[in-house]
Amino acid sequence: MKLRNSGDSDLVEIIVDGEIKASDYHDVAQKVLAVMEKYGRIRVLKEVRNFSGLNLDVFKDKLIFDLLKHLKDIRCAAVVSDEQWVSQLTNFLAPAYPYPVRSFKLAEVEEAREWLKSID
């Protein structure tokens, strides 16, 4: 898990490729909170290339709860993956989020970025 953000944009891109480890989660969460601090509301693109599990130590990190407090600070989110279950889960949970959420295929990552930019 890693974060891609140029520093001059409210768009953060979270890349998942393998197991989500507590240390990686902690690093990404701190960076996301820093972008929120700078821009207020952010746009999130989560690219799931491969997901092989979640280290349960992630839930010991208080940052997971800090991020949950900031759901209102997310303007919109796109989930990009070729994994069918990721798309199905995204579409199923989308109505529960307080912001627009949409799923895309990996080949549609540019379309996902454009969609995120179009949301005010």
N, CA, C and O atoms as a GROMACS GRO file, in nm:
protein
  480
    1MET      N    1   0.085  -0.117   0.000
    1MET     CA    2   0.000   0.000   0.000
    1MET      C    3   0.089   0.123   0.000
    1MET      O    4   0.183   0.134   0.080
    2LYS      N    5   0.059   0.215  -0.092
    2LYS     CA    6   0.134   0.339  -0.095
    2LYS      C    7   0.045   0.451  -0.145
    2LYS      O    8  -0.063   0.428  -0.200
    3LEU      N    9   0.092   0.573  -0.125
    3LEU     CA   10   0.016   0.692  -0.162
    3LEU      C   11   0.088   0.767  -0.271
    3LEU      O   12   0.210   0.783  -0.267
    4ARG      N   13   0.012   0.814  -0.367
    4ARG     CA   14   0.066   0.899  -0.472
    4ARG      C   15  -0.009   1.032  -0.465
    4ARG      O   16  -0.131   1.037  -0.480
    5ASN      N   17   0.066   1.140  -0.441
    5ASN     CA   18   0.010   1.275  -0.438
    5ASN      C   19   0.123   1.371  -0.472
    5ASN      O   20   0.230   1.364  -0.412
    6SER      N   21   0.098   1.460  -0.566
    6SER     CA   22   0.203   1.551  -0.610
    6SER      C   23   0.231   1.662  -0.509
    6SER      O   24   0.332   1.732  -0.520
    7GLY      N   25   0.143   1.680  -0.411
    7GLY     CA   26   0.160   1.786  -0.313
    7GLY      C   27   0.091   1.915  -0.353
    7GLY      O   28   0.070   2.002  -0.269
    8ASP      N   29   0.055   1.928  -0.480
    8ASP     CA   30  -0.012   2.050  -0.524
    8ASP      C   31  -0.154   2.022  -0.573
    8ASP      O   32  -0.205   2.092  -0.660
    9SER      N   33  -0.216   1.920  -0.515
    9SER     CA   34  -0.350   1.880  -0.556
    9SER      C   35  -0.426   1.819  -0.440
    9SER      O   36  -0.366   1.763  -0.348
   10ASP      N   37  -0.558   1.830  -0.446
   10ASP     CA   38  -0.643   1.768  -0.344
   10ASP      C   39  -0.675   1.623  -0.379
   10ASP      O   40  -0.755   1.559  -0.310
   11LEU      N   41  -0.613   1.570  -0.485
   11LEU     CA   42  -0.634   1.431  -0.526
   11LEU      C   43  -0.526   1.343  -0.464
   11LEU      O   44  -0.407   1.364  -0.488
   12VAL      N   45  -0.569   1.244  -0.387
   12VAL     CA   46  -0.475   1.144  -0.336
   12VAL      C   47  -0.507   1.011  -0.402
   12VAL      O   48  -0.624   0.974  -0.419
   13GLU      N   49  -0.403   0.941  -0.440
   13GLU     CA   50  -0.418   0.810  -0.502
   13GLU      C   51  -0.354   0.707  -0.412
   13GLU      O   52  -0.235   0.712  -0.383
   14ILE      N   53  -0.436   0.613  -0.367
   14ILE     CA   54  -0.390   0.505  -0.279
   14ILE      C   55  -0.379   0.379  -0.364
   14ILE      O   56  -0.476   0.336  -0.426
   15ILE      N   57  -0.261   0.322  -0.366
   15ILE     CA   58  -0.238   0.202  -0.446
   15ILE      C   59  -0.223   0.081  -0.354
   15ILE      O   60  -0.139   0.079  -0.265
   16VAL      N   61  -0.306  -0.018  -0.378
   16VAL     CA   62  -0.301  -0.144  -0.303
   16VAL      C   63  -0.250  -0.251  -0.400
   16VAL      O   64  -0.310  -0.276  -0.504
   17ASP      N   65  -0.140  -0.313  -0.362
   17ASP     CA   66  -0.083  -0.418  -0.445
   17ASP      C   67  -0.020  -0.523  -0.352
   17ASP      O   68   0.100  -0.521  -0.326
   18GLY      N   69  -0.104  -0.613  -0.304
   18GLY     CA   70  -0.058  -0.714  -0.209
   18GLY      C   71  -0.129  -0.699  -0.076
   18GLY      O   72  -0.243  -0.653  -0.069
   19GLU      N   73  -0.059  -0.738   0.030
   19GLU     CA   74  -0.115  -0.730   0.165
   19GLU      C   75  -0.104  -0.588   0.219
   19GLU      O   76  -0.004  -0.520   0.198
   20ILE      N   77  -0.207  -0.543   0.288
   20ILE     CA   78  -0.202  -0.414   0.356
   20ILE      C   79  -0.142  -0.438   0.493
   20ILE      O   80  -0.203  -0.500   0.580
   21LYS      N   81  -0.020  -0.388   0.512
   21LYS     CA   82   0.052  -0.404   0.638
   21LYS      C   83   0.028  -0.282   0.726
   21LYS      O   84   0.004  -0.172   0.676
   22ALA      N   85   0.035  -0.301   0.856
   22ALA     CA   86   0.009  -0.193   0.951
   22ALA      C   87   0.104  -0.076   0.928
   22ALA      O   88   0.060   0.040   0.932
   23SER      N   89   0.230  -0.102   0.904
   23SER     CA   90   0.326   0.007   0.885
   23SER      C   91   0.294   0.087   0.759
   23SER      O   92   0.305   0.210   0.759
   24ASP      N   93   0.256   0.019   0.652
   24ASP     CA   94   0.220   0.088   0.528
   24ASP      C   95   0.092   0.169   0.548
   24ASP      O   96   0.082   0.283   0.503
   25TYR      N   97  -0.006   0.109   0.616
   25TYR     CA   98  -0.131   0.179   0.643
   25TYR      C   99  -0.104   0.306   0.724
   25TYR      O  100  -0.158   0.412   0.693
   26HIS      N  101  -0.021   0.295   0.827
   26HIS     CA  102   0.011   0.409   0.912
   26HIS      C  103   0.073   0.522   0.830
   26HIS      O  104   0.035   0.638   0.844
   27ASP      N  105   0.168   0.487   0.744
   27ASP     CA  106   0.236   0.586   0.661
   27ASP      C  107   0.136   0.655   0.567
   27ASP      O  108   0.136   0.778   0.556
   28VAL      N  109   0.053   0.577   0.500
   28VAL     CA  110  -0.045   0.633   0.407
   28VAL      C  111  -0.147   0.719   0.482
   28VAL      O  112  -0.183   0.827   0.436
   29ALA      N  113  -0.195   0.673   0.597
   29ALA     CA  114  -0.294   0.747   0.674
   29ALA      C  115  -0.240   0.883   0.717
   29ALA      O  116  -0.311   0.983   0.709
   30GLN      N  117  -0.117   0.888   0.762
   30GLN     CA  118  -0.056   1.016   0.801
   30GLN      C  119  -0.049   1.111   0.683
   30GLN      O  120  -0.077   1.230   0.698
   31LYS      N  121  -0.013   1.060   0.567
   31LYS     CA  122  -0.003   1.145   0.448
   31LYS      C  123  -0.140   1.194   0.403
   31LYS      O  124  -0.154   1.309   0.361
   32VAL      N  125  -0.242   1.108   0.410
   32VAL     CA  126  -0.378   1.149   0.374
   32VAL      C  127  -0.426   1.258   0.468
   32VAL      O  128  -0.484   1.357   0.424
   33LEU      N  129  -0.403   1.242   0.597
   33LEU     CA  130  -0.442   1.345   0.694
   33LEU      C  131  -0.370   1.476   0.667
   33LEU      O  132  -0.429   1.583   0.686
   34ALA      N  133  -0.245   1.471   0.624
   34ALA     CA  134  -0.170   1.593   0.591
   34ALA      C  135  -0.231   1.664   0.470
   34ALA      O  136  -0.241   1.786   0.469
   35VAL      N  137  -0.273   1.587   0.369
   35VAL     CA  138  -0.337   1.647   0.251
   35VAL      C  139  -0.471   1.709   0.292
   35VAL      O  140  -0.506   1.817   0.245
   36MET      N  141  -0.546   1.642   0.380
   36MET     CA  142  -0.672   1.698   0.431
   36MET      C  143  -0.646   1.828   0.505
   36MET      O  144  -0.722   1.925   0.492
   37GLU      N  145  -0.542   1.831   0.583
   37GLU     CA  146  -0.506   1.952   0.658
   37GLU      C  147  -0.478   2.067   0.562
   37GLU      O  148  -0.518   2.180   0.587
   38LYS      N  149  -0.410   2.037   0.452
   38LYS     CA  150  -0.373   2.141   0.355
   38LYS      C  151  -0.491   2.188   0.272
   38LYS      O  152  -0.507   2.308   0.250
   39TYR      N  153  -0.575   2.094   0.225
   39TYR     CA  154  -0.681   2.128   0.130
   39TYR      C  155  -0.823   2.128   0.189
   39TYR      O  156  -0.916   2.174   0.123
   40GLY      N  157  -0.840   2.077   0.308
   40GLY     CA  158  -0.975   2.067   0.364
   40GLY      C  159  -1.042   1.941   0.314
   40GLY      O  160  -1.037   1.837   0.380
   41ARG      N  161  -1.105   1.950   0.198
   41ARG     CA  162  -1.171   1.833   0.140
   41ARG      C  163  -1.085   1.777   0.028
   41ARG      O  164  -1.022   1.852  -0.046
   42ILE      N  165  -1.083   1.644   0.017
   42ILE     CA  166  -0.997   1.580  -0.082
   42ILE      C  167  -1.077   1.488  -0.173
   42ILE      O  168  -1.191   1.452  -0.144
   43ARG      N  169  -1.013   1.450  -0.283
   43ARG     CA  170  -1.066   1.352  -0.377
   43ARG      C  171  -0.976   1.229  -0.364
   43ARG      O  172  -0.854   1.242  -0.354
   44VAL      N  173  -1.037   1.111  -0.363
   44VAL     CA  174  -0.961   0.988  -0.339
   44VAL      C  175  -0.978   0.892  -0.456
   44VAL      O  176  -1.090   0.863  -0.499
   45LEU      N  177  -0.865   0.844  -0.505
   45LEU     CA  178  -0.864   0.738  -0.605
   45LEU      C  179  -0.793   0.621  -0.540
   45LEU      O  180  -0.675   0.630  -0.504
   46LYS      N  181  -0.864   0.511  -0.523
   46LYS     CA  182  -0.804   0.390  -0.467
   46LYS      C  183  -0.788   0.289  -0.580
   46LYS      O  184  -0.887   0.242  -0.638
   47GLU      N  185  -0.664   0.257  -0.610
   47GLU     CA  186  -0.632   0.162  -0.716
   47GLU      C  187  -0.594   0.029  -0.652
   47GLU      O  188  -0.491   0.018  -0.586
   48VAL      N  189  -0.678  -0.071  -0.673
   48VAL     CA  190  -0.654  -0.204  -0.617
   48VAL      C  191  -0.605  -0.293  -0.730
   48VAL      O  192  -0.683  -0.345  -0.809
   49ARG      N  193  -0.475  -0.310  -0.734
   49ARG     CA  194  -0.414  -0.396  -0.837
   49ARG      C  195  -0.425  -0.542  -0.796
   49ARG      O  196  -0.462  -0.629  -0.874
   50ASN      N  197  -0.391  -0.566  -0.670
   50ASN     CA  198  -0.396  -0.700  -0.612
   50ASN      C  199  -0.417  -0.683  -0.463
   50ASN      O  200  -0.352  -0.601  -0.400
   51PHE      N  201  -0.507  -0.759  -0.407
   51PHE     CA  202  -0.532  -0.753  -0.263
   51PHE      C  203  -0.515  -0.894  -0.208
   51PHE      O  204  -0.593  -0.984  -0.240
   52SER      N  205  -0.413  -0.911  -0.125
   52SER     CA  206  -0.388  -1.045  -0.070
   52SER      C  207  -0.412  -1.052   0.080
   52SER      O  208  -0.374  -1.150   0.144
   53GLY      N  209  -0.475  -0.950   0.135
   53GLY     CA  210  -0.509  -0.957   0.276
   53GLY      C  211  -0.481  -0.828   0.350
   53GLY      O  212  -0.422  -0.734   0.297
   54LEU      N  213  -0.526  -0.827   0.473
   54LEU     CA  214  -0.513  -0.711   0.561
   54LEU      C  215  -0.456  -0.758   0.692
   54LEU      O  216  -0.515  -0.843   0.759
   55ASN      N  217  -0.342  -0.704   0.731
   55ASN     CA  218  -0.282  -0.737   0.859
   55ASN      C  219  -0.370  -0.676   0.968
   55ASN      O  220  -0.394  -0.555   0.968
   56LEU      N  221  -0.417  -0.756   1.059
   56LEU     CA  222  -0.511  -0.709   1.162
   56LEU      C  223  -0.449  -0.606   1.255
   56LEU      O  224  -0.522  -0.538   1.327
   57ASP      N  225  -0.318  -0.592   1.257
   57ASP     CA  226  -0.254  -0.488   1.337
   57ASP      C  227  -0.295  -0.349   1.290
   57ASP      O  228  -0.278  -0.252   1.364
   58VAL      N  229  -0.348  -0.338   1.168
   58VAL     CA  230  -0.399  -0.210   1.120
   58VAL      C  231  -0.501  -0.153   1.218
   58VAL      O  232  -0.506  -0.032   1.240
   59PHE      N  233  -0.582  -0.240   1.278
   59PHE     CA  234  -0.689  -0.194   1.367
   59PHE      C  235  -0.637  -0.150   1.503
   59PHE      O  236  -0.712  -0.092   1.582
   60LYS      N  237  -0.511  -0.176   1.532
   60LYS     CA  238  -0.450  -0.128   1.656
   60LYS      C  239  -0.404   0.017   1.642
   60LYS      O  240  -0.379   0.085   1.741
   61ASP      N  241  -0.393   0.062   1.518
   61ASP     CA  242  -0.344   0.197   1.490
   61ASP      C  243  -0.458   0.296   1.509
   61ASP      O  244  -0.564   0.282   1.448
   62LYS      N  245  -0.438   0.395   1.593
   62LYS     CA  246  -0.544   0.492   1.619
   62LYS      C  247  -0.577   0.576   1.496
   62LYS      O  248  -0.683   0.638   1.489
   63LEU      N  249  -0.486   0.579   1.398
   63LEU     CA  250  -0.511   0.657   1.278
   63LEU      C  251  -0.632   0.608   1.200
   63LEU      O  252  -0.697   0.687   1.132
   64ILE      N  253  -0.664   0.480   1.209
   64ILE     CA  254  -0.782   0.430   1.138
   64ILE      C  255  -0.908   0.500   1.190
   64ILE      O  256  -1.000   0.528   1.113
   65PHE      N  257  -0.912   0.528   1.319
   65PHE     CA  258  -1.027   0.596   1.377
   65PHE      C  259  -1.022   0.745   1.347
   65PHE      O  260  -1.126   0.809   1.331
   66ASP      N  261  -0.901   0.803   1.338
   66ASP     CA  262  -0.888   0.943   1.299
   66ASP      C  263  -0.940   0.963   1.157
   66ASP      O  264  -1.007   1.062   1.129
   67LEU      N  265  -0.909   0.870   1.069
   67LEU     CA  266  -0.957   0.881   0.931
   67LEU      C  267  -1.109   0.869   0.924
   67LEU      O  268  -1.174   0.940   0.846
   68LEU      N  269  -1.167   0.781   1.004
   68LEU     CA  270  -1.313   0.767   1.005
   68LEU      C  271  -1.382   0.896   1.047
   68LEU      O  272  -1.494   0.923   1.002
   69LYS      N  273  -1.318   0.975   1.131
   69LYS     CA  274  -1.373   1.104   1.173
   69LYS      C  275  -1.375   1.204   1.058
   69LYS      O  276  -1.445   1.305   1.064
   70HIS      N  277  -1.298   1.177   0.954
   70HIS     CA  278  -1.282   1.271   0.843
   70HIS      C  279  -1.361   1.232   0.718
   70HIS      O  280  -1.331   1.282   0.610
   71LEU      N  281  -1.459   1.145   0.730
   71LEU     CA  282  -1.537   1.106   0.612
   71LEU      C  283  -1.600   1.226   0.544
   71LEU      O  284  -1.614   1.228   0.421
   72LYS      N  285  -1.638   1.326   0.623
   72LYS     CA  286  -1.699   1.447   0.565
   72LYS      C  287  -1.598   1.531   0.487
   72LYS      O  288  -1.637   1.621   0.412
   73ASP      N  289  -1.471   1.502   0.505
   73ASP     CA  290  -1.366   1.577   0.436
   73ASP      C  291  -1.325   1.513   0.304
   73ASP      O  292  -1.231   1.558   0.238
   74ILE      N  293  -1.396   1.408   0.265
   74ILE     CA  294  -1.373   1.346   0.135
   74ILE      C  295  -1.482   1.397   0.042
   74ILE      O  296  -1.601   1.381   0.068
   75ARG      N  297  -1.440   1.457  -0.067
   75ARG     CA  298  -1.533   1.515  -0.164
   75ARG      C  299  -1.596   1.405  -0.251
   75ARG      O  300  -1.715   1.409  -0.280
   76CYS      N  301  -1.515   1.307  -0.293
   76CYS     CA  302  -1.561   1.198  -0.377
   76CYS      C  303  -1.452   1.092  -0.382
   76CYS      O  304  -1.337   1.117  -0.346
   77ALA      N  305  -1.489   0.971  -0.426
   77ALA     CA  306  -1.392   0.862  -0.432
   77ALA      C  307  -1.419   0.774  -0.553
   77ALA      O  308  -1.533   0.747  -0.589
   78ALA      N  309  -1.310   0.730  -0.614
   78ALA     CA  310  -1.316   0.635  -0.724
   78ALA      C  311  -1.234   0.514  -0.684
   78ALA      O  312  -1.122   0.527  -0.633
   79VAL      N  313  -1.288   0.396  -0.708
   79VAL     CA  314  -1.218   0.272  -0.680
   79VAL      C  315  -1.189   0.207  -0.815
   79VAL      O  316  -1.281   0.179  -0.892
   80VAL      N  317  -1.061   0.182  -0.841
   80VAL     CA  318  -1.017   0.131  -0.970
   80VAL      C  319  -0.959  -0.008  -0.951
   80VAL      O  320  -0.860  -0.025  -0.879
   81SER      N  321  -1.020  -0.107  -1.015
   81SER     CA  322  -0.972  -0.244  -0.999
   81SER      C  323  -1.034  -0.334  -1.106
   81SER      O  324  -1.144  -0.309  -1.155
   82ASP      N  325  -0.960  -0.437  -1.142
   82ASP     CA  326  -1.015  -0.539  -1.230
   82ASP      C  327  -1.074  -0.656  -1.152
   82ASP      O  328  -1.131  -0.747  -1.211
   83GLU      N  329  -1.061  -0.652  -1.021
   83GLU     CA  330  -1.118  -0.756  -0.935
   83GLU      C  331  -1.269  -0.735  -0.926
   83GLU      O  332  -1.314  -0.632  -0.877
   84GLN      N  333  -1.347  -0.831  -0.973
   84GLN     CA  334  -1.492  -0.816  -0.975
   84GLN      C  335  -1.549  -0.793  -0.837
   84GLN      O  336  -1.641  -0.712  -0.820
   85TRP      N  337  -1.497  -0.864  -0.736
   85TRP     CA  338  -1.550  -0.849  -0.600
   85TRP      C  339  -1.527  -0.708  -0.546
   85TRP      O  340  -1.607  -0.659  -0.467
   86VAL      N  341  -1.419  -0.643  -0.587
   86VAL     CA  342  -1.391  -0.506  -0.542
   86VAL      C  343  -1.496  -0.412  -0.600
   86VAL      O  344  -1.551  -0.327  -0.529
   87SER      N  345  -1.524  -0.427  -0.727
   87SER     CA  346  -1.627  -0.345  -0.792
   87SER      C  347  -1.765  -0.370  -0.731
   87SER      O  348  -1.839  -0.275  -0.705
   88GLN      N  349  -1.798  -0.496  -0.708
   88GLN     CA  350  -1.928  -0.528  -0.649
   88GLN      C  351  -1.941  -0.471  -0.509
   88GLN      O  352  -2.045  -0.414  -0.475
   89LEU      N  353  -1.837  -0.484  -0.429
   89LEU     CA  354  -1.840  -0.430  -0.293
   89LEU      C  355  -1.850  -0.278  -0.295
   89LEU      O  356  -1.924  -0.219  -0.215
   90THR      N  357  -1.776  -0.215  -0.384
   90THR     CA  358  -1.781  -0.069  -0.397
   90THR      C  359  -1.922  -0.024  -0.431
   90THR      O  360  -1.976   0.067  -0.367
   91ASN      N  361  -1.983  -0.086  -0.530
   91ASN     CA  362  -2.118  -0.047  -0.571
   91ASN      C  363  -2.221  -0.075  -0.463
   91ASN      O  364  -2.316   0.001  -0.447
   92PHE      N  365  -2.203  -0.182  -0.389
   92PHE     CA  366  -2.295  -0.216  -0.281
   92PHE      C  367  -2.287  -0.113  -0.168
   92PHE      O  368  -2.390  -0.071  -0.115
   93LEU      N  369  -2.165  -0.072  -0.131
   93LEU     CA  370  -2.145   0.020  -0.019
   93LEU      C  371  -2.161   0.168  -0.056
   93LEU      O  372  -2.175   0.251   0.033
   94ALA      N  373  -2.158   0.200  -0.184
   94ALA     CA  374  -2.161   0.340  -0.228
   94ALA      C  375  -2.273   0.423  -0.164
   94ALA      O  376  -2.247   0.536  -0.123
   95PRO      N  377  -2.395   0.372  -0.154
   95PRO     CA  378  -2.502   0.454  -0.093
   95PRO      C  379  -2.479   0.488   0.055
   95PRO      O  380  -2.539   0.582   0.106
   96ALA      N  381  -2.393   0.414   0.122
   96ALA     CA  382  -2.368   0.438   0.264
   96ALA      C  383  -2.269   0.552   0.288
   96ALA      O  384  -2.259   0.602   0.400
   97TYR      N  385  -2.197   0.593   0.186
   97TYR     CA  386  -2.098   0.699   0.202
   97TYR      C  387  -2.163   0.836   0.186
   97TYR      O  388  -2.259   0.850   0.109
   98PRO      N  389  -2.112   0.937   0.258
   98PRO     CA  390  -2.169   1.072   0.248
   98PRO      C  391  -2.112   1.151   0.130
   98PRO      O  392  -2.119   1.274   0.129
   99TYR      N  393  -2.057   1.082   0.030
   99TYR     CA  394  -1.999   1.146  -0.087
   99TYR      C  395  -2.014   1.050  -0.205
   99TYR      O  396  -2.034   0.930  -0.184
  100PRO      N  397  -2.005   1.101  -0.328
  100PRO     CA  398  -2.016   1.014  -0.445
  100PRO      C  399  -1.900   0.915  -0.453
  100PRO      O  400  -1.785   0.950  -0.430
  101VAL      N  401  -1.934   0.790  -0.487
  101VAL     CA  402  -1.835   0.683  -0.505
  101VAL      C  403  -1.869   0.610  -0.634
  101VAL      O  404  -1.985   0.581  -0.664
  102ARG      N  405  -1.764   0.581  -0.711
  102ARG     CA  406  -1.785   0.512  -0.838
  102ARG      C  407  -1.670   0.415  -0.862
  102ARG      O  408  -1.557   0.441  -0.822
  103SER      N  409  -1.699   0.302  -0.926
  103SER     CA  410  -1.595   0.203  -0.956
  103SER      C  411  -1.558   0.208  -1.104
  103SER      O  412  -1.640   0.239  -1.191
  104PHE      N  413  -1.432   0.176  -1.130
  104PHE     CA  414  -1.376   0.176  -1.265
  104PHE      C  415  -1.284   0.057  -1.281
  104PHE      O  416  -1.237   0.001  -1.181
  105LYS      N  417  -1.257   0.017  -1.403
  105LYS     CA  418  -1.157  -0.086  -1.434
  105LYS      C  419  -1.019  -0.020  -1.438
  105LYS      O  420  -1.009   0.101  -1.454
  106LEU      N  421  -0.913  -0.101  -1.424
  106LEU     CA  422  -0.777  -0.047  -1.427
  106LEU      C  423  -0.748   0.029  -1.557
  106LEU      O  424  -0.679   0.131  -1.555
  107ALA      N  425  -0.799  -0.018  -1.668
  107ALA     CA  426  -0.778   0.049  -1.796
  107ALA      C  427  -0.849   0.184  -1.802
  107ALA      O  428  -0.823   0.264  -1.892
  108GLU      N  429  -0.938   0.210  -1.707
  108GLU     CA  430  -1.016   0.335  -1.704
  108GLU      C  431  -0.965   0.433  -1.599
  108GLU      O  432  -1.038   0.522  -1.557
  109VAL      N  433  -0.840   0.418  -1.557
  109VAL     CA  434  -0.787   0.502  -1.449
  109VAL      C  435  -0.790   0.650  -1.487
  109VAL      O  436  -0.818   0.734  -1.402
  110GLU      N  437  -0.762   0.684  -1.611
  110GLU     CA  438  -0.768   0.825  -1.654
  110GLU      C  439  -0.911   0.877  -1.649
  110GLU      O  440  -0.935   0.991  -1.609
  111GLU      N  441  -1.006   0.793  -1.689
  111GLU     CA  442  -1.148   0.830  -1.680
  111GLU      C  443  -1.187   0.853  -1.534
  111GLU      O  444  -1.264   0.945  -1.504
  112ALA      N  445  -1.136   0.771  -1.444
  112ALA     CA  446  -1.163   0.788  -1.302
  112ALA      C  447  -1.109   0.921  -1.252
  112ALA      O  448  -1.177   0.993  -1.178
  113ARG      N  449  -0.986   0.956  -1.293
  113ARG     CA  450  -0.928   1.085  -1.253
  113ARG      C  451  -1.013   1.202  -1.305
  113ARG      O  452  -1.038   1.299  -1.233
  114GLU      N  453  -1.056   1.192  -1.430
  114GLU     CA  454  -1.139   1.298  -1.487
  114GLU      C  455  -1.273   1.308  -1.413
  114GLU      O  456  -1.320   1.419  -1.386
  115TRP      N  457  -1.332   1.195  -1.380
  115TRP     CA  458  -1.458   1.197  -1.304
  115TRP      C  459  -1.437   1.266  -1.169
  115TRP      O  460  -1.518   1.349  -1.128
  116LEU      N  461  -1.329   1.230  -1.101
  116LEU     CA  462  -1.301   1.292  -0.971
  116LEU      C  463  -1.286   1.443  -0.984
  116LEU      O  464  -1.336   1.518  -0.899
  117LYS      N  465  -1.217   1.490  -1.088
  117LYS     CA  466  -1.198   1.633  -1.109
  117LYS      C  467  -1.329   1.705  -1.138
  117LYS      O  468  -1.342   1.825  -1.112
  118SER      N  469  -1.428   1.632  -1.192
  118SER     CA  470  -1.556   1.694  -1.229
  118SER      C  471  -1.650   1.714  -1.110
  118SER      O  472  -1.750   1.785  -1.122
  119ILE      N  473  -1.619   1.653  -0.997
  119ILE     CA  474  -1.707   1.663  -0.880
  119ILE      C  475  -1.668   1.785  -0.796
  119ILE      O  476  -1.552   1.801  -0.758
  120ASP      N  477  -1.766   1.870  -0.766
  120ASP     CA  478  -1.739   1.986  -0.680
  120ASP      C  479  -1.783   1.965  -0.540
  120ASP      O  480  -1.767   2.054  -0.456
   0.00000   0.00000   0.00000
